[in-house]
């Protein structure tokens, strides 16, 4: 009877939960990439070499899963209190993780298998972006982080069969996300501008004014040049009236009237229109008024 009572007492004792191993590893920002921090995303280094030294695990590196826990404010202590639960993966679904009257302020998202992150030097550009799924709605999606918050992160090693946490890393340092500014609060006067910006703006304005002045000068020269060219043609037409369309070849043995080829299309002309009357250079034949005879003085 006493033995029976002892066995019953032992059965009534609470079975201690299997402890979760904490490894000496801490998530950190991948400093080699641009845009590593935005208003709602963070780029972290991959979880390499964090869980490779663990032994006596119920899963292998090809079946053990690595998960990430983003948490803000009270979410760190809340997760630490819930991490031993067999339903830890669904206790704080993403769509309601940061909303409501009493949010859990953390969520879990899958990173990959342990074998996906061997303990070797990562390839260039190897990273994990928190918030890559955007405004998603599934329980463990990789959704946006709360804007303007300062989240901390922790990697977990999870048994793929019973979905319990086997090991965890330390919490990362809090990472402050960027905050959007109201455009109305941005200064649009010179007080809100740097001295270099003012100098550059002034130089560009002066250069634009000089260029405009140069264009005006070029247009003025072109217009004046066109007028000068036109006046030259008028002068040429006036001088052309002194050309002789027809004259006698008086220096030949048998002089005969000679028609200038330049006046082939103009057969009607008079000596008065083509050659001025001067006593020293010409004389007009009264019989044939269209014929001009050059005389020696």
C-alpha angles and dihedrals in degrees: 000000000000091000091052091052092050092052091049091051091051091050091052093056113103115255108234114239118247108265120243114235117232113210126204096252131110129193114243139182118270099241094187095072132075121238090025090154125037134159092282110007137066130193112220133187115259118262097253122160092003099114104016095103096056119112138191092037120161089228137046129234088265093055105029111096129215117217133182128224117204111190137172132197110330092006091090095061092038092056093046088056093048102037095097092057118112088225096050093125093062104031092095111028115198101243092060100026094105102024136074133051096297109018122184089229095215139075137184127234130180119249100181144269122319090243089060090069109047121181096262134106108290119243116254109281095020108152147129118235115210109214096026093136092058119202095000128162109207124106099252102022121138097249136171119290119235110278115251093012129127106227128187125209139213131184119222133200107218131192105240093212106052096016096232128143114257101174140357141196126232120274114270122236113275112269117210113222122214119264126221115240126219108248088222091064094056114102114239098184132085090268090068094048130083123243091247091055091052092050093048092048091050093049092049091050092051091047091051091050092050091049091050091050091049091053091050091052092049092050091049092051091048092052093047091047091053092052092049090051091052093050089050090058090052090052089047091053090050092049089046089063088069093058114107113238093188135017142156120260092231095166092064126086092244105031117205134173113274123206117212108234090220088071099047091118093047109062096157114076140125132222090241090062096044108034128029117233112250126162094219100053113026149015130199122232106230092206096058107026092184092060121083121199119197112219130198115237 
